[in-house]
Amino acid sequence: MRRHDRDEALVGFARWVYDRAVECGYDLDSPRGGGRSQLAADAGMSASAVGRLLKAETMPDLDSMIGLARALDVDVREILIRSGKLTEEDLPLNPRHPTGTRVSSDDQILTPEEAVTRVGVKDARVREMAAWMLRKQLNEESVPGGQGDLLGGDAGG
């Protein structure tokens, strides 16, 4: 992707996040309204990271996108597509494959792990967590290793 295309994608994504946040009730225009701080808290981001995103200065990382999806009440899939990280062809809605996503007419499956690879996540722990979250988002019933293992130990039981 050329720099100009990346810049346009970032500006478009920032506008969409802004509009969606306002739809969700965040007061982003008032300097003391607290909307940006509340969005940051709800998304698990710093207020400065939200500010940089809304000014179209930086694209959030995968963890922040997952938090934004939660705060903006949208699927992670929509965030990834709107950010330009993946396309609808990369992550089409496909009820025949609830644990994977069809990526071509010959019915190949893009697994959550492959999706995380396509997004460019390099850290092994973040990759594991992101794939787990995508599986959860896709309503996959069994998560190998269990949540306790994923979070680095016994989950309290």
C-alpha positions as CSV (number, residue, x, y, z in Angstrom):
1,M,0.0,0.0,0.0
2,R,1.4,3.4,-1.0
3,R,1.9,6.1,1.6
4,H,-0.9,8.2,0.1
5,D,-3.3,5.3,0.3
6,R,-2.3,4.6,3.9
7,D,-2.9,8.3,4.8
8,E,-6.3,8.2,3.2
9,A,-7.2,4.9,5.0
10,L,-6.1,6.5,8.3
11,V,-8.2,9.7,7.7
12,G,-11.2,7.6,6.7
13,F,-10.9,5.4,9.7
14,A,-10.4,8.3,12.1
15,R,-13.6,9.9,10.7
16,W,-15.5,6.7,11.1
17,V,-14.3,6.2,14.7
18,Y,-15.3,9.8,15.5
19,D,-18.8,9.4,13.9
20,R,-19.4,6.1,15.6
21,A,-18.2,7.4,19.0
22,V,-20.6,10.3,18.7
23,E,-23.4,7.9,17.8
24,C,-22.5,5.9,21.0
25,G,-22.9,9.0,23.1
26,Y,-19.3,10.1,23.5
27,D,-19.0,13.9,23.6
28,L,-15.9,14.4,21.5
29,D,-16.4,18.1,20.6
30,S,-16.6,19.7,24.0
31,P,-13.0,20.4,25.4
32,R,-14.2,19.6,29.0
33,G,-16.9,17.1,28.1
34,G,-14.8,14.1,29.0
35,G,-15.8,12.1,25.9
36,R,-12.3,11.5,24.7
37,S,-11.2,10.4,28.1
38,Q,-14.2,8.1,28.5
39,L,-13.7,6.6,25.1
40,A,-10.0,6.0,26.0
41,A,-11.0,4.3,29.3
42,D,-13.7,2.2,27.6
43,A,-11.3,1.1,24.9
44,G,-8.4,0.5,27.2
45,M,-6.3,3.1,25.4
46,S,-4.5,6.2,26.7
47,A,-6.3,9.6,26.1
48,S,-3.3,10.7,24.0
49,A,-3.6,7.6,21.8
50,V,-7.3,8.4,21.2
51,G,-6.4,12.0,20.4
52,R,-3.8,10.9,17.9
53,L,-6.3,8.5,16.2
54,L,-9.0,11.2,16.0
55,K,-6.5,13.6,14.5
56,A,-5.6,10.8,12.0
57,E,-1.9,10.8,13.1
58,T,-1.6,7.2,14.1
59,M,-3.4,3.9,13.4
60,P,-4.1,2.0,16.6
61,D,-2.5,-1.4,17.2
62,L,-4.5,-4.6,17.3
63,D,-5.1,-4.5,21.1
64,S,-6.5,-1.0,20.8
65,M,-8.7,-2.0,17.8
66,I,-10.2,-4.8,19.9
67,G,-10.8,-2.3,22.7
68,L,-12.3,0.2,20.2
69,A,-14.7,-2.5,18.9
70,R,-15.9,-3.1,22.4
71,A,-16.3,0.7,23.2
72,L,-18.0,1.4,19.9
73,D,-20.2,-1.7,20.1
74,V,-19.1,-3.1,16.8
75,D,-17.5,-6.4,15.8
76,V,-13.7,-6.7,15.6
77,R,-14.3,-7.7,12.0
78,E,-15.8,-4.3,11.2
79,I,-12.9,-2.4,12.9
80,L,-10.3,-4.4,11.0
81,I,-12.0,-3.8,7.7
82,R,-12.7,-0.1,8.3
83,S,-9.1,0.4,9.4
84,G,-7.9,-1.0,6.0
85,K,-5.9,-3.8,7.8
86,L,-8.1,-6.4,6.2
87,T,-10.7,-6.4,3.5
88,E,-14.2,-7.9,3.4
89,E,-12.7,-10.5,1.1
90,D,-10.2,-11.4,3.8
91,L,-13.0,-11.7,6.4
92,P,-16.3,-12.3,4.7
93,L,-19.4,-13.2,6.6
94,N,-19.9,-16.9,6.0
95,P,-22.5,-18.8,8.0
96,R,-21.2,-22.1,6.6
97,H,-17.9,-21.7,8.4
98,P,-18.5,-20.4,12.0
99,T,-14.9,-21.0,13.1
100,G,-13.1,-19.8,10.0
101,T,-13.7,-17.5,7.1
102,R,-13.8,-18.3,3.4
103,V,-11.3,-16.3,1.5
104,S,-11.7,-17.6,-2.1
105,S,-14.2,-19.3,-4.3
106,D,-12.3,-22.7,-3.8
107,D,-13.5,-22.6,-0.2
108,Q,-10.1,-22.1,1.6
109,I,-10.4,-21.0,5.2
110,L,-8.7,-18.1,6.8
111,T,-8.3,-19.2,10.4
112,P,-8.1,-16.6,13.3
113,E,-4.4,-17.3,13.5
114,E,-4.0,-16.6,9.8
115,A,-6.0,-13.4,10.2
116,V,-3.7,-12.3,13.0
117,T,-0.7,-13.0,10.7
118,R,-2.3,-11.0,7.9
119,V,-2.7,-8.0,10.2
120,G,1.0,-8.2,11.0
121,V,1.1,-9.1,14.7
122,K,4.6,-10.3,15.5
123,D,4.6,-10.8,19.3
124,A,3.7,-14.5,20.1
125,R,1.7,-13.7,23.2
126,V,-0.3,-11.0,21.5
127,R,-0.9,-13.3,18.5
128,E,-2.2,-16.0,20.8
129,M,-4.5,-13.6,22.6
130,A,-5.8,-11.9,19.4
131,A,-6.5,-15.3,17.8
132,W,-8.4,-16.4,20.9
133,M,-10.4,-13.2,20.8
134,L,-11.2,-13.7,17.1
135,R,-12.3,-17.3,17.8
136,K,-14.5,-16.0,20.6
137,Q,-15.9,-13.3,18.3
138,L,-16.7,-16.0,15.8
139,N,-18.4,-18.0,18.5
140,E,-16.1,-20.9,18.4
141,E,-17.0,-23.2,21.2
142,S,-13.7,-24.7,22.2
143,V,-10.6,-22.7,22.9
144,P,-7.4,-24.9,22.9
145,G,-5.5,-24.5,26.2
146,G,-8.4,-22.8,27.9
147,Q,-8.7,-19.2,29.1
148,G,-6.5,-19.8,32.2
149,D,-3.6,-20.9,30.0
150,L,-4.1,-18.0,27.6
151,L,-3.9,-15.4,30.4
152,G,-0.7,-16.9,31.8
153,G,-1.9,-19.3,34.5
154,D,-4.9,-20.6,36.4
155,A,-7.9,-18.4,35.8
156,G,-8.8,-18.5,39.5
157,G,-10.1,-22.1,39.9
